[in-house]
Amino acid sequence: MLRLRPFRTPDAKEIITWTSEAKEFYKWSAGILGDFPVSEKRLLEAVSGREANTKYFPLTAFDENGLAGFFTIRTPGEDDRKVRFGYVIVNPSMRGKGYGKEMLRLGLKFAFDVYGADEVGLGVFDNNRQAYYCYKSVGFEENGKTEEYMLAGEKWLDIEMEIHKKKPCDGA
């Protein structure tokens, strides 16, 4: 059974080993963590300050076999009802087994039922079809917005997706 818990400092040591190629690293980090390979120190800097921050939640998914995934939930603007998932990555030894979907479902439950968000957004690169279809399978839909990034010497297209909390009258 997959569960979520707050990210812990020792998690960084394992998470940084989950990508062995630059393009795979940029698919989940969008270059925000700097150049490949990312250091444990850099990942820790990126998630530091979370204890005092009420709008940023780095989370780790785990089961009896260990760490299964990592992602963040943050409020990117002033509206606390809109949050964003970022740095979504699944342990490569657990990919293709439903862990990504389950981690996202748990993240959505936290965002909607615990944090009180009405909308969750995220971005996925068009060259990351596996992640795109994973997001679609849990209910994310494209919102028509895109953004270009220069990564690994190439132009990458980021597709923005979102999902809205179902109201009781929506049949949820």
C-alpha positions, 0 to 999 in steps of 0.5 A: 500500500502506497502512502505519503509523508513529508520529504525528509533530508535523507530522501535526497540521497536516493532521489538524485539517483533516479535519473542517469541521463540529462534528458530524463532529469530535465523531464521532471526538473525542467532545469529548475534544479540546475544542470545534470547531474543534480547534487544532493545539496542542490535538491535539499536547497530546493526544498529547504524552508518547508517547515516555515512555509505554509504554501509548499509541501515536498512529499515522498511516496513510499511502501514496504519496499522503500521510496516510490516517488517524490513530488511537491505541492505549492501555491504559485500565486496568492490564491490558496485554492489553486495549487501546482504539482512539481518535480514529479518523479517515480523510482525507476524500479517501480515505474510501469506498476501503477505507483505514479498513478497512486502517488498522484491520487494521494497527492490530489486527495491531500490537495483537495481534502486536506489543503482545501484546493479547488484546482491542481495544475502541472506541466508536462513536456511533450516528449514525456508521453508516459507521464502525460498519459499517467496524468490523463489517467488520473483526470488531468486535462490540457488547459490550452496553455503551453510554454517553451523551454530550452533544455539539453540544447533543444526546444521543449514544449511544456503542456499545462494540465489541470484538474478541478475538485469535484463538487458533491453535485458532480457525482463525486 
